[in-house]
Amino acid sequence: MALLPFYIPRQRRIKVVIVGGGYAGMAALTTLKQYSSDIDIMLIDPDDKHLKVTHLHETFRYPLSDLQLPFNVLETRFNCRHIQSVLAVTDELLQQCQENRYLAVGDEIIEFDYLIITTGADKQQSEATENVITLQHFMQTAGSELLLERLSRLEQDELFISVVGAGATGIQFLFEIRQFLSRKKIAARLRLIYTGGRVLAQFPQGFDTYVQSCLRDLKIECVSNSRYRRQTDHQIQLENQQTGEVYELPSQLTCLFLGKRQENLLSANLFGQVVVDQKTLQNIFAAGDCAVFRSLGSNVQSAQSAVRKGKLIARNILRHSGFLKVLEPYLHHDIGYVVNLGPSDAVGWLVSEGNIVTGIPALAVKELVEAQYDLLLKGIDTYVV
Ligand SMILES: Cc1cc2nc3c(=O)[nH]c(=O)nc-3n(C[C@H](O)[C@H](O)[C@H](O)COP(=O)(O)OP(=O)(O)OC[C@H]3O[C@@H](n4cnc5c(N)ncnc54)[C@H](O)[C@@H]3O)c2cc1C
């Protein structure tokens, strides 16, 4: 058992319930097990497997099953229990949980000492129609299969596919789709539609410059400053953000990547304890995309921050359950972010946002980060903090 500074355990087992089996939930689970054997962990997630979603765009090349890790495998590996259920997390529920220390899930009453909320951020919803594919579809079916199936329903000679959203997810899918169409010799034209004037707007300007040159090389049409309204049988309807004009372009299929909603996020103090109505709930912790920590650390909605928050709250739960109760503040800042541009190119920053890397070095960094997470899921922690 690894040694955790400032953790002197008491003589009793503690019970922890983790709601949400994504990156933050997995980091909390593995960290709790790393430092304590005297612990019962229950994981609640509506799915039956963990999804390594940061690879999702790669399902144009690899089977979806490569990214899935069944929760029953994790149950055995980490000696925990998974309940397949969804929990409606509200402020009232969390306050009740702090007071009563139990949860009703289905017909079971689950008692706990600590509750962890890691349910991720809500995805922006839009009307799903036959010729609109969203991130939720890609989570169920591999990209290659999904695209071929949707294209097989279309009978047009000249096909237009629109990709909406130029955040990291939209861009990663766009380049994979381009490569996939080329590999399959499908003569469809690709178009990228986005609000604002640049792609990957949350990253340094150099990202936009590099991606725009790749888009030109690959003859992908760009439509900026445009808001998606809907996709009909043969047209995509857009609204010009500057003039308000509504107009249509030819398009038979739209892939929508509208990003995450910034609503319903939980507020947490610098140790990860949830704060409701300005009151700290001592036994309720949150981490990942669903939680905004009031601290100097990064609240970027990334897998890296989710893992660091998940690991931190696990350490703090153990310390809180022990004698000393000295908790550790959240101070993590991401040390890089890499966006894939198809199988053989990428753009990212490393160490500082001014240090932009592209091509093979960027791909190598990404591989390293993903490999580190894979090891964590095997119970091998190589993170420095
Ligand atoms: C295609 C794609 C590529 C990405 N690439 C990168 C990348 O390269 N680098 C990076 O840092 N980040 C990347 N991200 C972002 C990253 O994946 C997220 O920031 C990260 O997954 C957040 O982790 P999380 O644990 O907070 O939430 P999630 O990983 O979203 O997990 C939430 C979990 O909670 C469960 N859940 C949800 N609601 C409930 C409920 N009510 N009750 C019970 N369970 C619930 C869900 O089923 C899910 O298992 C990418 C995202 C996508 C979609």
PDBQT file of the ligand as one rigid body, heavy atoms in Angstrom, charges set to zero:
ROOT
HETATM    1  C1  LIG A 401     -13.877  13.282 -28.659  1.00  0.00    +0.000 C 
HETATM    2  C2  LIG A 401     -13.244  13.913 -27.450  1.00  0.00    +0.000 A 
HETATM    3  C3  LIG A 401     -11.880  14.076 -27.400  1.00  0.00    +0.000 A 
HETATM    4  C4  LIG A 401     -11.286  14.642 -26.264  1.00  0.00    +0.000 A 
HETATM    5  N1  LIG A 401      -9.941  14.758 -26.243  1.00  0.00    +0.000 NA
HETATM    6  C5  LIG A 401      -9.338  15.241 -25.137  1.00  0.00    +0.000 A 
HETATM    7  C6  LIG A 401      -7.931  15.290 -25.050  1.00  0.00    +0.000 A 
HETATM    8  O1  LIG A 401      -7.219  14.941 -25.994  1.00  0.00    +0.000 OA
HETATM    9  N2  LIG A 401      -7.352  15.753 -23.920  1.00  0.00    +0.000 N 
HETATM   10  C7  LIG A 401      -8.110  16.163 -22.838  1.00  0.00    +0.000 A 
HETATM   11  O2  LIG A 401      -7.529  16.562 -21.809  1.00  0.00    +0.000 OA
HETATM   12  N3  LIG A 401      -9.470  16.133 -22.882  1.00  0.00    +0.000 NA
HETATM   13  C8  LIG A 401     -10.099  15.679 -24.002  1.00  0.00    +0.000 A 
HETATM   14  N4  LIG A 401     -11.466  15.634 -24.059  1.00  0.00    +0.000 N 
HETATM   15  C9  LIG A 401     -12.243  16.124 -22.896  1.00  0.00    +0.000 C 
HETATM   16  C10 LIG A 401     -12.320  15.051 -21.815  1.00  0.00    +0.000 C 
HETATM   17  O3  LIG A 401     -12.750  13.845 -22.386  1.00  0.00    +0.000 OA
HETATM   18  C11 LIG A 401     -13.236  15.452 -20.684  1.00  0.00    +0.000 C 
HETATM   19  O4  LIG A 401     -12.778  16.665 -20.141  1.00  0.00    +0.000 OA
HETATM   20  C12 LIG A 401     -13.246  14.355 -19.608  1.00  0.00    +0.000 C 
HETATM   21  O5  LIG A 401     -13.855  13.196 -20.127  1.00  0.00    +0.000 OA
HETATM   22  C13 LIG A 401     -14.000  14.808 -18.356  1.00  0.00    +0.000 C 
HETATM   23  O6  LIG A 401     -14.000  13.749 -17.442  1.00  0.00    +0.000 OA
HETATM   24  P1  LIG A 401     -15.190  13.580 -16.389  1.00  0.00    +0.000 P 
HETATM   25  O7  LIG A 401     -14.861  12.386 -15.565  1.00  0.00    +0.000 OA
HETATM   26  O8  LIG A 401     -15.446  14.861 -15.690  1.00  0.00    +0.000 OA
HETATM   27  O9  LIG A 401     -16.492  13.310 -17.251  1.00  0.00    +0.000 OA
HETATM   28  P2  LIG A 401     -16.783  12.145 -18.290  1.00  0.00    +0.000 P 
HETATM   29  O10 LIG A 401     -15.536  11.515 -18.772  1.00  0.00    +0.000 OA
HETATM   30  O11 LIG A 401     -17.728  12.763 -19.261  1.00  0.00    +0.000 OA
HETATM   31  O12 LIG A 401     -17.555  11.045 -17.430  1.00  0.00    +0.000 OA
HETATM   32  C14 LIG A 401     -18.801  11.264 -16.836  1.00  0.00    +0.000 C 
HETATM   33  C15 LIG A 401     -19.364   9.911 -16.426  1.00  0.00    +0.000 C 
HETATM   34  O13 LIG A 401     -20.495  10.120 -15.599  1.00  0.00    +0.000 OA
HETATM   35  C16 LIG A 401     -21.567   9.304 -16.018  1.00  0.00    +0.000 C 
HETATM   36  N5  LIG A 401     -22.784  10.039 -15.657  1.00  0.00    +0.000 N 
HETATM   37  C17 LIG A 401     -23.246  11.168 -16.241  1.00  0.00    +0.000 A 
HETATM   38  N6  LIG A 401     -24.369  11.577 -15.620  1.00  0.00    +0.000 NA
HETATM   39  C18 LIG A 401     -24.608  10.688 -14.625  1.00  0.00    +0.000 A 
HETATM   40  C19 LIG A 401     -25.615  10.582 -13.616  1.00  0.00    +0.000 A 
HETATM   41  N7  LIG A 401     -26.591  11.484 -13.523  1.00  0.00    +0.000 N 
HETATM   42  N8  LIG A 401     -25.575   9.525 -12.748  1.00  0.00    +0.000 NA
HETATM   43  C20 LIG A 401     -24.561   8.606 -12.843  1.00  0.00    +0.000 A 
HETATM   44  N9  LIG A 401     -23.572   8.683 -13.760  1.00  0.00    +0.000 NA
HETATM   45  C21 LIG A 401     -23.598   9.710 -14.647  1.00  0.00    +0.000 A 
HETATM   46  C22 LIG A 401     -21.363   9.130 -17.505  1.00  0.00    +0.000 C 
HETATM   47  O14 LIG A 401     -21.982   7.939 -17.966  1.00  0.00    +0.000 OA
HETATM   48  C23 LIG A 401     -19.829   9.054 -17.607  1.00  0.00    +0.000 C 
HETATM   49  O15 LIG A 401     -19.361   7.741 -17.444  1.00  0.00    +0.000 OA
HETATM   50  C24 LIG A 401     -12.090  15.072 -25.169  1.00  0.00    +0.000 A 
HETATM   51  C25 LIG A 401     -13.486  14.907 -25.229  1.00  0.00    +0.000 A 
HETATM   52  C26 LIG A 401     -14.061  14.334 -26.343  1.00  0.00    +0.000 A 
HETATM   53  C27 LIG A 401     -15.543  14.145 -26.381  1.00  0.00    +0.000 C 
ENDROOT
TORSDOF 0
